[in-house]
Amino acid sequence: QVQLVESGGGLVQAGGSLRLSCAASGRTFRIYGMGWFRQAPGEEREFVAAITRSGTSTIYADSVKGRFTISRDNAKTTAYLQMNSLKPEDTAVYYCAARIREFLTRMVKDYDYWGQGTQVTVSS
């Protein structure tokens, strides 16, 4: 099993920045891709960004491209999401996810492990 724990959420004004962290533990050698998703109240969970094991390949949702950056520190088995130029519409619970199969994907159903989520609130 793999356990994921997110941290770094909080309240920030529009235009500000936050950095989310996702610490993985357990059978981390099984992890191929790591991703970030978010879910606003009354909305479905949506894809934000994902990164491969090596960190050389990334994909982003169009809504965050150019503002968010996903990265990974394999020595610390941690993934990060640097969020800049935040907007009120970025307000959501942000979830870290991991998958053990190779190739990156934007689909919720394709991820095998999930964290408990961290709240990000952007005020206008």
N, C-alpha and C positions, 0 to 999 in steps of 0.2 A: 504494500500500500504506500501511497504518497500523501503527505499532508501539506497543505498550503495555508500560509497565514499572511494576510495583507496588513499593511500599515501605511500611515502617511496621509490619510484623508483629513478633511477639516473644512472650515469655512474660509473663503477667500473672496475678495472683491473682483468684479469683472476686470479683466486685463492682467490679473495676477497669475502666479504660478504655484504648482504643487508637484511634489515627487512622491509617487506611490512605490512601495516596495512589496515584493512577494517572496517570502522565504519558504523554500521547499525542504522537507525532511522525509525520512523513510527511505524507500527504494528509489532514490532520485536518479540512479543510473538508467532507469527505464524511461525517463522523460526525454522526448524528442522536442516537441514544440511547446512553447508557453505563450499564453495569450491573455489579453485583458478584454473584459466585456463590461457593460454597464446596463443598469436597469433603473429607469425613472418610475415614479408611482403611476400605476395604471398602464404601464407600457410593457412590451415584451423585452426580454434581455437582448441586447444588441452587441455586435462585434465592435471592438475598438482597434486592437492591434495584436499582432502575433510575431513571434521570432523563432528561428530554428535553434537547434542545439548549439551550433557553432557561432550563432549570432550574425552570420553573414547574410542571411536573407530575412527580410521583414515585409509585412503587409499591413496596410492601414485602411480604416474606413475613410471614405472621402470627407466626412464631416470633421475629421481631426487631422488630416494630412497637412503637414507644414506647421502644425502647432504642437503635436504630441510626438514623443520619441520613445520607442521601446528599446530596452537594452537588457543584457544578461551577463551576470558574473558567475560563470560555472564553478569557479573555485569556492564561491560562497553559496552556490546553488540558489541564487537569488535573481529575480527579474525585477526590472524597474519600469515605471512609466513616468517620464518627465512631461508635465502638462504646462504649456505656456499659453499666454493670451487667452485665458479661460473666459468662457461666456456663460451667462445664466443657463442656457440650454445644455450645458455640460453637467448640470446638477443631476446626480444619480448615485446609486450604490454601485461601486466598482468592484468587480470580481476578477480574481486571478484564476486561470485555468491551465491545466497541463494535459498533453496527449502523448501516448507512447508510440503511436504509429507515425511513420515518416510522411511527410508533406504537410505544408501549412494549409489551414482551412479557416474559414470565417463562420463555420456553422457551430452552434451551441452543442448539437448532438454529437459532434465529432470529438469532444473533449472528455477525458476520462476522470479527471479529478478537479475539484473546485474548492476555493477558499470560502470563507464565511462572508466576505465583502467588507468594504470600508466606505463610509459616506463621504461624498464630496458635494459641498454646497457652494455655489457661486452667486453672490449677491450683485444686484445691478446698481 
